[in-house]
Amino acid sequence: MSHKLRCSAALLWLVLLQACAGLPKDVQRTPSRAWDTPAATALGRLVQPTPSRVVRGDSAFRLLAGSAEALALRLALIQAATRTLDLQYYAIHVDQSTAELVAQLRLAARRGVRVRILLDDLNSVGADAQIMGLSFEPGIEIRMFNPLSGSRASLLTRGLGSLFDLSRAQRRMHNKLFVADNALAVTGGRNLGDAYFGKDAGSNFVDLEVLVAGPLVSALSSSFDSFWNDRLAFPVESLISPDELRTLRAAQAPPVDGAVAGRLPAGAVAAAVAADPLATATTVPQPGAAVALQALAGSWLWAPSAMLADQPAKIAAAEEEQDSAAADPTVVDGLLQLVQDARREVLIVSPYFVPGERMLALFATLRQRGVRVRVLTNSLASNDAPMAHAGYAGYRKRLLTIGVELYELRSTQGSRLRSLGSSTASTSSLHTKAVVIDGRTLVIGSMNLDPRSHLLNTELALVIRSSALAAQAVRQIDPLLLPGVYRLGLVDGRLQWEAPREPEFAPSLVEPDTSLGVRLLLGLLGPLAPEELL
């Protein structure tokens, strides 16, 4: 046996031993709850409803489309918070964007703000595992949701270690939520990292979020608390030691170390963020942050609303809990119920769109009633999950046949989609998750319209009844208004891609911007993958 083969075998054996070791038992979790008097904080006094709005129970909303604004707003919220900061995310990538956020979170904790970070465990490997080090600092606590046993050295070792517990590995907390003082909240599709804030040099995600004030924030905090206090939320200290984190950190090159240790790399706040009135390039708490937030007052839209939130039991490890959770309506169930009642038009934006037979039948019923149904999703070239695209591709002809309009985002956007959160990077990938119904109801959240969001992941969404807010969203996501969007059609039974906004683009009968090899590979592997895992 060669030396390389022996080393590989030893590594595999070590990974398997770690995976078999399992998760810690009898973990101590001190329960905690959201700050219960948000009105006593400066952020709580920032947005004041009129008496009539109090009676109706309306909340206030503001769409956040631009990536620079999304990062700058979070920095301002951290600086303005005086009591609590609660962050719940599927993924936090350790890079220059999070370096600035981390520095401000440290400063907030040092001035007495309680910081709770709830993070899905799947992607916390390699460089990204270093975010866990914050949990060893005073005032900051991190819990990992539904953790996997085994090495965090790389995605490869994480994947190998998951082979013994595929059911757990497939069930993820996909929620995205950022709450300051239980008074203001940001939710939508965006994770934390350069690619979500338009700062990645290669590819960025096109996203959409909403800033919330009013009674709906308390409901969002209650959802956070239900996950935070769940038995599947493991304190970082029960999963990894400071010595293990130091070993991981030593294996990484700057600027990762700087992001975790607080030594900010040069250019941590991009020029685009610095140009935003909410942004700051310093690491000193700014009393002007609340003033900058107050400048948003004229852009708030008040509306009735509701929260759709999956329960932690949806991804519980015990089979009996999975069975009981399966009987509860999910976020996607609630969304489809709203879509079912549409009278005129439904606009769906979902980066990963695998409708399944149930959704296909729903769309057919809507079309028979004369309801226009439009879907914007990723093209094969812009999709960062090619297997999910394979699942969607199998439904395209049937969707077009029943009259659903299909649009796909091309990958080479350049600067043309800056309003939606892209940048000058060479490629873009759609990440927005939103539905507009009859021009008056906006649903925005973390959910995709696919079996994974429906059956495996927990999701979070807001249902907002506002024609004005829905119109704002349509202006941002309507495929007929966006450059670089393909419209699909059928020509003699074959798919055809056209670009309505780009007359120079010649109609194509094959997936644009892709190689023959990629198309052949997906054609072979796509039908073999279980649809619920796509």
Solvent accessible surface area in square Angstrom, and as a share of the most:
residue,aa,sasa,rsa
1,M,150,0.67
2,S,67,0.43
3,H,124,0.56
4,K,167,0.71
5,L,100,0.50
6,R,121,0.44
7,C,66,0.39
8,S,63,0.41
9,A,47,0.36
10,A,62,0.48
11,L,89,0.44
12,L,76,0.38
13,W,159,0.56
14,L,93,0.46
15,V,1,0.01
16,L,40,0.20
17,L,90,0.45
18,Q,70,0.31
19,A,9,0.07
20,C,85,0.51
21,A,83,0.65
22,G,40,0.38
23,L,35,0.17
24,P,50,0.32
25,K,171,0.73
26,D,133,0.69
27,V,25,0.15
28,Q,155,0.69
29,R,59,0.22
30,T,106,0.61
31,P,99,0.62
32,S,28,0.18
33,R,150,0.55
34,A,18,0.14
35,W,67,0.23
36,D,115,0.60
37,T,67,0.39
38,P,32,0.20
39,A,75,0.59
40,A,68,0.53
41,T,5,0.03
42,A,40,0.31
43,L,3,0.01
44,G,17,0.16
45,R,137,0.50
46,L,21,0.10
47,V,19,0.11
48,Q,116,0.52
49,P,51,0.32
50,T,59,0.34
51,P,112,0.70
52,S,58,0.37
53,R,72,0.26
54,V,93,0.54
55,V,131,0.75
56,R,148,0.54
57,G,39,0.38
58,D,6,0.03
59,S,1,0.01
60,A,0,0.00
61,F,0,0.00
62,R,50,0.18
63,L,19,0.10
64,L,1,0.00
65,A,12,0.09
66,G,20,0.20
67,S,10,0.07
68,A,24,0.19
69,E,30,0.13
70,A,0,0.00
71,L,0,0.00
72,A,0,0.00
73,L,0,0.00
74,R,1,0.01
75,L,0,0.00
76,A,1,0.01
77,L,0,0.00
78,I,1,0.00
79,Q,12,0.06
80,A,10,0.08
81,A,0,0.00
82,T,72,0.42
83,R,119,0.43
84,T,6,0.04
85,L,0,0.00
86,D,3,0.02
87,L,4,0.02
88,Q,0,0.00
89,Y,1,0.01
90,Y,44,0.17
91,A,3,0.02
92,I,10,0.05
93,H,58,0.26
94,V,10,0.06
95,D,29,0.15
96,Q,56,0.25
97,S,0,0.00
98,T,3,0.02
99,A,0,0.00
100,E,1,0.00
101,L,5,0.03
102,V,5,0.03
103,A,9,0.07
104,Q,1,0.00
105,L,6,0.03
106,R,18,0.06
107,L,38,0.19
108,A,0,0.00
109,A,12,0.09
110,R,176,0.64
111,R,90,0.33
112,G,60,0.58
113,V,2,0.01
114,R,80,0.29
115,V,1,0.00
116,R,2,0.01
117,I,2,0.01
118,L,0,0.00
119,L,2,0.01
120,D,0,0.00
121,D,0,0.00
122,L,43,0.21
123,N,37,0.19
124,S,3,0.02
125,V,11,0.06
126,G,9,0.09
127,A,26,0.20
128,D,27,0.14
129,A,0,0.00
130,Q,1,0.01
131,I,6,0.03
132,M,0,0.00
133,G,11,0.10
134,L,1,0.00
135,S,7,0.04
136,F,74,0.31
137,E,47,0.21
138,P,124,0.78
139,G,43,0.42
140,I,8,0.04
141,E,58,0.26
142,I,0,0.00
143,R,1,0.01
144,M,0,0.00
145,F,0,0.00
146,N,0,0.00
147,P,0,0.00
148,L,8,0.04
149,S,25,0.16
150,G,24,0.23
151,S,18,0.12
152,R,23,0.08
153,A,55,0.43
154,S,42,0.27
155,L,121,0.60
156,L,120,0.60
157,T,8,0.05
158,R,6,0.02
159,G,37,0.36
160,L,46,0.23
161,G,5,0.05
162,S,9,0.06
163,L,104,0.52
164,F,123,0.51
165,D,60,0.31
166,L,101,0.50
167,S,55,0.36
168,R,35,0.13
169,A,12,0.09
170,Q,50,0.22
171,R,39,0.14
172,R,4,0.01
173,M,0,0.00
174,H,15,0.07
175,N,0,0.00
176,K,2,0.01
177,L,0,0.00
178,F,0,0.00
179,V,2,0.01
180,A,0,0.00
181,D,0,0.00
182,N,15,0.08
183,A,10,0.08
184,L,1,0.01
185,A,0,0.00
186,V,1,0.01
187,T,2,0.01
188,G,0,0.00
189,G,0,0.00
190,R,0,0.00
191,N,3,0.02
192,L,4,0.02
193,G,1,0.01
194,D,21,0.11
195,A,21,0.17
196,Y,14,0.05
197,F,3,0.01
198,G,12,0.12
199,K,43,0.18
200,D,51,0.26
201,A,102,0.79
202,G,36,0.35
203,S,47,0.30
204,N,1,0.00
205,F,28,0.12
206,V,1,0.00
207,D,0,0.00
208,L,0,0.00
209,E,1,0.00
210,V,0,0.00
211,L,0,0.00
212,V,0,0.00
213,A,3,0.02
214,G,32,0.31
215,P,75,0.47
216,L,13,0.07
217,V,1,0.00
218,S,53,0.34
219,A,33,0.25
220,L,0,0.00
221,S,3,0.02
222,S,70,0.45
223,S,9,0.06
224,F,1,0.00
225,D,7,0.04
226,S,42,0.27
227,F,0,0.00
228,W,0,0.00
229,N,42,0.21
230,D,35,0.18
231,R,111,0.40
232,L,4,0.02
233,A,0,0.00
234,F,15,0.06
235,P,15,0.09
236,V,0,0.00
237,E,86,0.39
238,S,36,0.23
239,L,38,0.19
240,I,12,0.06
241,S,44,0.28
242,P,59,0.37
243,D,88,0.46
244,E,90,0.40
245,L,5,0.03
246,R,136,0.50
247,T,96,0.56
248,L,22,0.11
249,R,63,0.23
250,A,89,0.69
251,A,82,0.63
252,Q,50,0.22
253,A,71,0.55
254,P,110,0.69
255,P,53,0.33
256,V,20,0.12
257,D,29,0.15
258,G,8,0.07
259,A,1,0.01
260,V,4,0.02
261,A,37,0.29
262,G,30,0.29
263,R,154,0.56
264,L,54,0.27
265,P,25,0.16
266,A,98,0.76
267,G,54,0.52
268,A,9,0.07
269,V,21,0.12
270,A,29,0.22
271,A,86,0.67
272,A,66,0.51
273,V,1,0.01
274,A,58,0.45
275,A,87,0.67
276,D,27,0.14
277,P,121,0.76
278,L,13,0.07
279,A,21,0.16
280,T,20,0.12
281,A,75,0.58
282,T,64,0.37
283,T,53,0.31
284,V,93,0.53
285,P,46,0.29
286,Q,59,0.26
287,P,123,0.78
288,G,38,0.36
289,A,6,0.04
290,A,28,0.22
291,V,109,0.63
292,A,22,0.17
293,L,0,0.00
294,Q,82,0.36
295,A,85,0.66
296,L,17,0.09
297,A,49,0.38
298,G,84,0.80
299,S,47,0.30
300,W,25,0.09
301,L,47,0.23
302,W,47,0.16
303,A,2,0.02
304,P,67,0.42
305,S,38,0.24
306,A,51,0.40
307,M,54,0.24
308,L,39,0.19
309,A,28,0.21
310,D,6,0.03
311,Q,100,0.44
312,P,9,0.06
313,A,37,0.29
314,K,17,0.07
315,I,1,0.01
316,A,2,0.02
317,A,38,0.29
318,A,27,0.21
319,E,110,0.49
320,E,122,0.55
321,E,57,0.25
322,Q,21,0.09
323,D,98,0.51
324,S,69,0.44
325,A,9,0.07
326,A,85,0.66
327,A,89,0.69
328,D,73,0.38
329,P,114,0.72
330,T,20,0.12
331,V,1,0.01
332,V,1,0.01
333,D,32,0.16
334,G,19,0.18
335,L,1,0.00
336,L,8,0.04
337,Q,96,0.43
338,L,55,0.27
339,V,0,0.00
340,Q,85,0.38
341,D,89,0.46
342,A,0,0.00
343,R,187,0.68
344,R,146,0.53
345,E,43,0.19
346,V,0,0.00
347,L,2,0.01
348,I,1,0.01
349,V,2,0.01
350,S,2,0.01
351,P,0,0.00
352,Y,32,0.12
353,F,2,0.01
354,V,1,0.00
355,P,7,0.04
356,G,10,0.09
357,E,103,0.46
358,R,133,0.49
359,M,9,0.04
360,L,14,0.07
361,A,61,0.47
362,L,22,0.11
363,F,0,0.00
364,A,26,0.20
365,T,63,0.37
366,L,0,0.00
367,R,77,0.28
368,Q,154,0.69
369,R,124,0.45
370,G,55,0.53
371,V,1,0.00
372,R,87,0.32
373,V,0,0.00
374,R,9,0.03
375,V,0,0.00
376,L,1,0.00
377,T,3,0.02
378,N,0,0.00
379,S,1,0.00
380,L,13,0.06
381,A,35,0.27
382,S,6,0.04
383,N,14,0.07
384,D,80,0.41
385,A,35,0.27
386,P,61,0.38
387,M,65,0.29
388,A,6,0.05
389,H,3,0.02
390,A,17,0.14
391,G,9,0.09
392,Y,3,0.01
393,A,33,0.26
394,G,61,0.58
395,Y,17,0.07
396,R,12,0.04
397,K,98,0.41
398,R,110,0.40
399,L,0,0.00
400,L,28,0.14
401,T,102,0.59
402,I,52,0.27
403,G,29,0.27
404,V,3,0.01
405,E,27,0.12
406,L,0,0.00
407,Y,0,0.00
408,E,0,0.00
409,L,1,0.01
410,R,33,0.12
411,S,7,0.05
412,T,64,0.37
413,Q,2,0.01
414,G,26,0.25
415,S,55,0.36
416,R,105,0.38
417,L,1,0.01
418,R,134,0.49
419,S,71,0.46
420,L,3,0.01
421,G,0,0.00
422,S,6,0.04
423,S,20,0.13
424,T,96,0.56
425,A,7,0.06
426,S,74,0.48
427,T,44,0.25
428,S,2,0.01
429,S,6,0.04
430,L,3,0.02
431,H,9,0.04
432,T,0,0.00
433,K,1,0.01
434,A,1,0.01
435,V,2,0.01
436,V,4,0.02
437,I,11,0.06
438,D,9,0.05
439,G,37,0.35
440,R,96,0.35
441,T,13,0.08
442,L,0,0.00
443,V,0,0.00
444,I,1,0.00
445,G,0,0.00
446,S,1,0.01
447,M,5,0.02
448,N,7,0.03
449,L,3,0.02
450,D,7,0.03
451,P,16,0.10
452,R,53,0.19
453,S,1,0.01
454,H,38,0.17
455,L,92,0.46
456,L,17,0.08
457,N,7,0.03
458,T,0,0.00
459,E,0,0.00
460,L,1,0.00
461,A,0,0.00
462,L,0,0.00
463,V,19,0.11
464,I,0,0.00
465,R,116,0.42
466,S,13,0.09
467,S,68,0.44
468,A,53,0.41
469,L,0,0.00
470,A,0,0.00
471,A,42,0.33
472,Q,60,0.27
473,A,0,0.00
474,V,36,0.21
475,R,148,0.54
476,Q,49,0.22
477,I,2,0.01
478,D,14,0.07
479,P,3,0.02
480,L,66,0.33
481,L,91,0.45
482,L,11,0.05
483,P,31,0.20
484,G,0,0.00
485,V,4,0.02
486,Y,1,0.00
487,R,90,0.33
488,L,6,0.03
489,G,26,0.25
490,L,69,0.34
491,V,64,0.37
492,D,144,0.75
493,G,47,0.46
494,R,127,0.46
495,L,22,0.11
496,Q,32,0.14
497,W,6,0.02
498,E,74,0.33
499,A,9,0.07
500,P,71,0.45
501,R,124,0.45
502,E,15,0.07
503,P,127,0.80
504,E,138,0.62
505,F,43,0.18
506,A,74,0.57
507,P,80,0.50
508,S,23,0.15
509,L,77,0.38
510,V,73,0.42
511,E,19,0.08
512,P,10,0.06
513,D,80,0.41
514,T,31,0.18
515,S,60,0.39
516,L,113,0.56
517,G,48,0.46
518,V,67,0.38
519,R,63,0.23
520,L,104,0.52
521,L,100,0.50
522,L,19,0.09
523,G,51,0.49
524,L,128,0.63
525,L,78,0.39
526,G,8,0.08
527,P,108,0.68
528,L,138,0.69
529,A,27,0.21
530,P,66,0.42
531,E,62,0.28
532,E,78,0.35
533,L,69,0.34
534,L,20,0.10
